[in-house]
Amino acid sequence: MNDFDNILGVDKIEKLRDKARTERMVEGKGCALCDYSGYTTNEDGLSSMCSCQKKKFFRELFALANVPAPFIEKTVLEWDFRNGKNGVDLGSQQEISQKIFALISFYDKHLLNICKNQAPKIKHSGGVRQPLCSVMFEGNIGSGKTFIAAVLVQSAIKKGLTAKYYEFPNIIDTLTKTDKNDQAEHLYDEFKNLDLVAIDCIQNYDYYAKFSLQLDRICAARINSGKPTLLFSDGNASAISSGSSWNSLLRSCITVRLPYVR
């Protein structure tokens, strides 16, 4: 019996514990497994975060990484190689979809090494062997671009890496507006330091000259980092008018064509 038991009495202690437990339950903290404390005790008597808290913790990290809400907690294993968007049968495109699944599974498996500049080599067009690092995924609407971006960013975070999902129109907005200079600098730092960067919704727009210069600057930072970049476009990324660093980033990517979805 400890000092608190002596002072308050066992019954009083149990009532306080039950009250605290009920409050945590109402607030959505913890689960039955951890008795709503958020922590469990292993066989060695050491305390560790319960799986329910880990799930909440990662959901918060995914949101901070800009992962689109519909794709939070999705994984590579949920890639549907039989159907496209809205359940449309891929038909003859299923074979391509299976190869995409094999590729993103392989990428996911080797993600730690890829981010450590120890990328495995793969054989692609024309039998050329090349390190699997940065990848450009091209496809029409519903071909799975956002899904791939979201699941690989989340997988990187679960592996203890730093990663973030971006949409190209938002990058344009940040780099072209004078009242967002601080955000532009923050974006530059992220491109320089993050382990994995995924840029979705790349399309050809009419750009300001300032945007081309700023885009080139962040691309140069990304290339110099030596870390992987995942690009997702409708097939017109090369038509974007910018400087040499943007073009160098495109050339550094292995281009992968996604299944065509009708």
N, C-alpha and C positions, 0 to 999 in steps of 0.2 A: 504493500500500500504506500503510495507516494504522499508528499506533503499536501497536495491539493485534495486528495481523498480524505486526509485527516481533517482538513479545515472545512471543506464543503460537504463531505459525506458522499458515499458512492452513488446514492440515488440522485443527488443533485448533479453530479458529474455526468451521469448517463442522460439526464434530461437536457443538459446543455449540449451534449454531443448530438442527441437526436434532433434538437432544434437547429443546430448548425447544419446537420446533414439535410434536413428538410429544406432549409433556405437555399443550400447549394443545388438541390434537386429542382426547386422552383426556378432558379436562375439559369438552369441548363448547364451547370458545371459538373463535369464528371459523368459516370455511368454506374450501373449496378456492379460491374466488375471491380471498380476501384472504390466502391461504397460512396460514390459522389465526392471523392476527395481530389480526383485528378491524378492520383499516384498509386502505384501498387508496390508491394514488397516482394522481392525475389527470394529464392531458397537460401541465399546467403544473408538475408536480412537487410539487403540494400534497397533503398527507395528509388524508383524510376518512374518516368512519366507514363501514364496509362495510354493505351492506344487511342482512346477517345480524345485525349488532349493533343496527342500527336496529329490526329486528323484535323482538329480545329487549328492547330498551329500551322500545318501545311496549307490549309485553305486560306489562311490570312496571308501567308507568303505568296501563294498563287495570285491572290487578288492584287497584292503589291507589285507583282511582276506583270500586271496588265492582262493576265490570261482571261479571255472572254468567258463570262459567267456560264454559258451553256456547256463549256468544255472543261470546267473545273472538275478534277478527280477522274477525268477520262484517261485511259492508258493506251499504249500502242496495241495491246491485245484486242482492243475494241474496234480496230479497223475492219470495216465490212468490205471484203473483196468481191462480194456478189452483187451488192446494190450500191447505187450512188445516192445523191441527195433525195430525200423524200421517198426512199425505198424503190427508186427506179432501177430495174434490172439492167446490169451492165452488159449483159449478152456477151458478145465476142471480146469485150474489153476486160473480162474477168481474169484472163491470163496475165494481162499487164498489171491489174490490180493486185494479183498474188505476188508478182515480182516487187511491187512497191512495198507490200507488207514485209517481204523478206528483207528489203533494203532498210526500211525504217527500224525493223527489229534488230538488224545487225548494227545500225548506227547507235541505237539505244544501248545495246550491249557494250559497245566500245566507247561510249560517250566520255568516260573519265580519261581514257588514254588519248582520245581525240583532243580534248581540252588541254592536255598536258604536252601537246605537240608530239605525240607518239601514235599518230593515226595509222591504222592498218591500210594496206593497199588493196584495191579492188580492180577487177577487170571490167571495162565498160566498152563503149562504142569502138569498133575496129580492133578489139582485143588489147587496147591500151591499158596498162596498169598504172594507177595513179593513187596517191594517198587520199583516203576518204576524210575530208575535212569540211570545207564549205560546200554547200549544195544549193542549187537553184531549182526549185520545183515549179514547173509551168503547167497550167491547166485552166479550164474554163470554170464558170461558177458551178459549185456543187461537186467538184472533183476531189475535194478533201484537203485543200491547202491549209485552211485554218485549223482543221483537226490535227494535222501533222505538226504544225507550228506549236499549237497548244500542248500537245502531249509530250513533245520533246523538251519544251521549256520546263514543264512540270517534272519530268523525269530527271532533268539536270538538277533542279532544286532539291529533289528527294535524295540525290547522290551527294549533296553538300556543295554543289557548284552554284555560282551566281549566274542568273539567266533572266532574260526579259523579253516579252512579246511586244512588238511595235506594229502599228498600222501606218503605212506610208503617207496617207493624207495628214495624219497627226504630226509626222515628222516635218512635212511641208509647212504646216501651220506654225510649228515651233521655230523653224529656221527662217521664216519670211517676215514674221511680225516683230517690229522694233520693240514692242513692249514685253517681249518674251526673251530678251537677251540672256537673262539669268538661266532660264530653262534651256536655252541653246547650249550654254556652257556646261550645264548638268548633263545634257545629252552627249556632248563631246566626251566628258569624263566616263560616262557609261560605256560608250563605244570603245573607249581606250582600255577599260578595266574589266568589263564583264566577261565571264568564261564563255557564255553563249548568247548570241543576239539573233533573234528571229524577226524578220521584217515581212509582214503580210500586206496584201492589197496593193502591190506595186503596179502602177499603171502609168501610161504616158500622159502628162498634162502640159499645159502651157505654163512654163515656170518663169519666175523673176530671175534676173542675173544674180541677185544676192543669194537666191536659193542654190543655184549651181555651185557657187563658191563655197557656201556653207556645207552643202552635201559632200563636196569633194574633201572638205576639211575633216568631217567625221569619218568618211570612208578611209582616208589616209590613216587616221588614228586606229581604225579597226584593222586594217591590213598590217600596220606596224605592231599590233598586239600579238600577231601570230595565232590568234584564237579563231575558232570557227564561227561562221555566219550562215544562217539559213535564210534564203530569199524565196519569196512566193509571188509569182506574177502570172498575168494572163498571156505571157509570151512576148510582151513588148518592152521589156526592161531595157534592152539594148538601144531602143529608140529615144530614151530619155537623154536630153542634152545636158551633159555635165562635163567635168574635167577628167583628167587621166586617172585619178584615184577611184572614181565610180566605175570606170571601164576596167580598171585593174581588179576591182572587187568582183565584177562580173566574170572576168577571165579566170579568177581563182576558183570559181565554183564548177563542180560537176553538174551538168544540166540534166534534169530528170523530167521526162514528160509524163504527166499523170493521165489516168484513163479519161477518155472523152465522155462527158455526161450529157445526154440529150435533154 
